[in-house]
Amino acid sequence: MATRSLRIGNVSGYLGDRFTAVDEAMAGDPVDVLMGDYLAEITLAALAAAAGRGKPGYVA
């Protein structure tokens, strides 16, 4: 039985980052699976600081 490699792409972002990362990843070599990590530590720190100032601790 022949097998083929699974091509995985990954993007990571944080609050205030550009929105084109997914487009850029998809414009490159073909991928089978695209994963995204948007809970970067800098985002969590910024949201915690906002919650400490009485603002929502999330992005809607």
Secondary structure, DSSP 8 states (H G I E B T S, - for coil): -------EEEEE--TT--S-HHHHHHHSS--SEEEEE---HHHHHHHHHHHHTTS-SS--
